[in-house]
C-alpha cells in the first residue's frame, strides 16, 4: 500500500490532474493551489499520482440537510467503481473533511490542502497556518472609485472571460486601470488565467468570495456625502414614481440603490419602507436637492420628515450601467444589483440582513 502524509516541509509526491475543458474555473483553481499537482486540459477526467492512475469523478461539496442534519444525501456522491470521487471547493471545513473521508471519498481544499485515497493508496497534504478566511492583501487606497466600478463589472458578469480591452470597455475605464484591476484580483486569487498573449482571458473563480472581498474594501472607504429631503406621496411606490418624474424633468442622473433599489427590482426585503435611497451624479447630493427644487433637511430634522436620501455617486458606482426597473408604470432607474447589494451590506443593521436575502435571491441564482 502506498501511504504518504505530507506537510509543508516534506518531500512531496508529484502528480498530474487532467480536466476536461468544461470543468468550472473554481475547480481548476483549487487543484492548482496544490504545488505538487500539475493541472492540464484533456478529453477526460484523470488523476495520476506517483505512477498510479485512476479515473476522476468531481463531486459537489456536501451541504447540510435541514431535516436530518446529515452532511449530504449519499446517493448523490457515489462515483463509479475504481474511480476517485473528489469533492473540490475553495474551502472545506474540518467537519466536512471528516464526513467526506468517512464516506471513502477524497477532497481538495482550494487553500492548499488535499486528501486522496483509494484501495492501496493514501495521500494527504496539509499546509498549516492558513486562516479560514483570507484577508485582502490590497492597500485599500490602490483601488479608486473607477477601479471599483471595474470590479463591479466583473462581478456583474461572472462567467465572462475578461481581457484588458473587454473590461475597459465594459466599465468605461482606461486600459491601464483595467490592467491594474486584473492584476490585483489575480494576486488575491480571485481570478483564473487561461491562455497567453492576445488570447489571454481571466475568469472569476468564486463570485461569493469576490463579493466579500469587495465589501471589505468598501467598508474601509470614506462614506459618500448624503443629503436628506422629502416629497409628498401617497405610498412608497408613489414616492418612487414622483421622484423619478421630477429627476427626469430636472435632468438629474440617478439610480435607486440599497433596499429601495432591491424593492424596485421586485425584492420586497423589508416591511414598512419609508425612505427612498438614490445615488445621484454628476453634482453632489446637496446640489441635486436644489436642482430638484426640493427642501434640504438639516440633521436634526431629517429623522422626522425625510423620505428621500440622496447619495453623491462619486465614480458613478450606481448610475453607470443603471437599468430600468421592471414592471413599473413609468421609467425608474436602478443601480446594478452588485451595487444595490453593497450599499445594503454597508448600511448595517436590518439592511445588512436584507442584503443577505438579496444576495441569495438576485446574485446567487442563475
Secondary structure, DSSP 8 states (H G I E B T S, - for coil): -EEEEE-TTS----EEEEEETTS-HHHHHHHHT-TTEEEEEESS-EEEETTEEEEEEEE------TTT--SS-GGGG---TTEEEEEEES---HHHHHHHHHTT-EEEETTTEEEEEETTEEEEE---S--SS----S-GGGS-HHHHHHHHHHHHTTT--B-HHHHHHHHT--HHHHHHHHHHHHHTT-EEEES-GGG-EEEES-HHHHHHHHHHHHHTS----EEEE----SSHHHHHHHHHHHHHHHT-EEEE-HHHHHHHTT---SSS---EEEEEESS-HHHHHHHTT---B-HHHHHHH--EEEEE-GGGTTTTT-EE-TT-SS--EE--HHHHHHHHHHH-HHHHHHHHHHIIIIIS--
